Amino acid sequence: MAGGKGKVKLDAGLIERARKVAEAAGYSSVEEFLTHMLEKELRQMEEAKDEADLKERLRGLGYIS
């Protein structure tokens, strides 16, 4: 969905945690904070040299075992 806006369902508890952190960090909204966090994480994943490197990065972050 290039250039468009989409909707993602998140657990209410996760949204509340993100809202508190976003507010404390000075973000104008929880959406701005979550966008920033996703961009940061995606950038790190995109810098992987190959699939094995990507898997190792994900494993290091605890996303896969």
Steps between C-alpha positions, in 0.01 A plus 500: 500500500747758381445852623173413669397465858420164644360374825672261736329348801712504814431376850350776716767449765776545243341818370475638853866422567598665172284804583677548834845472344406726209370763738807483724732521198323804359339347191190680377302175481526128558478458121808719452689298761400163354587614148844609620558168680390294199720701264797451731450124528431457129817694414705260713339197335549644152871545567540123528746367243302186420226274635734333751606840636135608523410184694793558736386859563144384567629227730709757687191714552306200628253491210600146401674219681 
